Amino acid sequence: MKTVFFLRHATSPHHTPLSDVDRPLDAQGRGEAKEVAAYFQTNKLTVDLVLCSVALRAQETLEPLRSVLGTHNIEVSEGFYNISDNEILEVLQSIPNGISRILYIGHNPGIAFAILKLSDSFPEFLTQGIEPATLVEFQFNIETWKNVGWKKGKVMRVFHPDFVLPGSPAQEEQ
């Protein structure tokens, strides 16, 4: 059995003078990342390997998770930045077999299309897209990563933080 957690980076501002790869998380995103870390901790989820895009917003999403993931085996790479679903599949197929649980932190549209194509049935939550900071757990009934393929995964859980900035109009409605 192999498990992949896909995590789309948390919220970052779209309008900034910085390059796309240098966009940081905003306050909303920092709160979301902390909630994802709390979710991992509360549910006692661990991984053997983290694959993270080199984009600053992906790395900042990873930061609060570092202490709860149960591994220091973290690869931050330009090779994971804005890659396609097919490239994500190739990355998964190249994972050493001694590793059973992976966290992949990246970007849309690659993550959304990978989730759609890896799932053994249509994931209804995809009709709303993959919002920033959404975590999707997949299980694959395989023994080696090279056997990961389209339609071979089962979605086990989906989590999205309900983080709202204090003082925002949305929070005042609650």
N, C-alpha and C positions, 0 to 999 in steps of 0.2 A: 504494500500500500504506500502511495506517495501523496503528499499534500502540498498544495500551493496556496498561499494567501496572496491575492492581488490587492494592492492598495494604491489607489490614485492619490497623488500628492494632495495635501490640504489646500485651502483657498489662498490664492495670491492675487494681487492687483493686476488687472490686464493693461491698464494705461500707466505706463512708467517709462522714463527715459532709458531704463536699463535694457540690455539685450534679453531675449527670451530666457536664455540659460541662467542669467544672473538675477531673475525676478525672485525676491524673497517671499515668504509667507506674510500675510497681513495679520492683524490682531485676531480676526476670525479664524484664520488658518492655524495660528499658534494654539488657540483654544481647541480646535478640532483635533490637532495632533496629540494634545494631552489627553483628550477623551479616548482616542484610539488606543493610546498606551494604557489608560485605565481599563479599557475593555480587555486588552490582552492580559493584564494582570488579574482582573476579576475572574476571568474565565480560564486562568492558568494555561494560556496558550504559549507555546514556545516554538522556536524554529532552529534548524541546524545551520542555515545559511540565509543571509540577506543579500539581495541583488538590488542596487539602488541607482537610479539615474544620477548623473553628475549635476543636473540642474539644482540650483540652490534651493528652490522650493521643495524638491524631493528630499534633499539632504536635511533640510530643516524639519520636514515631516518625520524623518527617521530619528532625530535627536531625542525626543522624550521616550521613544520606544527602546533605545539602547539598553537601558537598565532592566527591562522586563522580558526581553526576548529569549534569554537563556543561551545566547551565543555572542562571541566576539568575531565570528566568521562573517565579515561584512565586506562586500565588494561594491565599491562605488565606481561606476564606469561611464565614460562617454558612449560606450557601446550599448547602453540601456536608455539613452536619451532619445525620446520621441521615436521609438522604433515601432515597426508594424507588427501586426498579429503574427505574420509568418516568421518574422525575426524573433519574436517572443517564443514561438514554438521551437525554433532552432536552439535558442538559449536553454530552454527547459530540457530538450533532448541531449544536450551536452553536459548536464549535471552529473557529477560522479555518483555512482550507485550507493555509496555509503551514506549519502545524505537522503533523509526521508521527508523533511519539512522545510519549505522555502517561503520566504517573504520577498515578493517582488514589488518594489515601489517605483511607479512610473507614471505614464501620461496617457491621456486619450489622444487620438482614437484607438491606439494600439491595444490598450487594456480592454476597452469595451468590445472590440471585435474579437480579441482572443477569448474573452469570457463567452461570447456568443458562440464561437466556433468550437470551443473545447467542451461545452456543456452537452450532455446526452439528451437534453430536452430544452425547449425554449425557456430561458429564465425570464419570467414575467416582469421582474424588477427592471429589466433592461428597457422596457417601454418608456421609462422616465430617464433613461441614460445613466451614466455613471457620474454622480456628483463628486466634487472634490472630497477627499477624506473617506470615500467609500471603501470598505474592506469586504472582499469576497473570498470565502474559503472553498477550495475545490479538493476533492479526493479522487484519486485515480487507482483503480484496482489493477496495478501493474507492479512488476518487480524491478524493472530497470527504466530509467528515465528515457532511454532511447525509444521506448514504446509509448510515450505520451503522444497523443494524436487527437485530431479533431473528433468531436462527439464521444470522447472516451472518459470525460470527467463528470462528476456529480457535484453540483453546488450544495454545500453543507450548511453554510450560513452567510448572511449578508448583514453588515453593520454600517450604519452611518450615524455619526454623532449629531445630537440635536443641540449643539452648542450655539448659543445666542450671546452676542456681546452685551455685557451689562449696560443698561441705559439706552439700548437701541429700541426703536419703535416695536419690534417684534417681541422684545422681552417685556415691555410694558403691557402687552396684550395678554400675557400669561397669567 
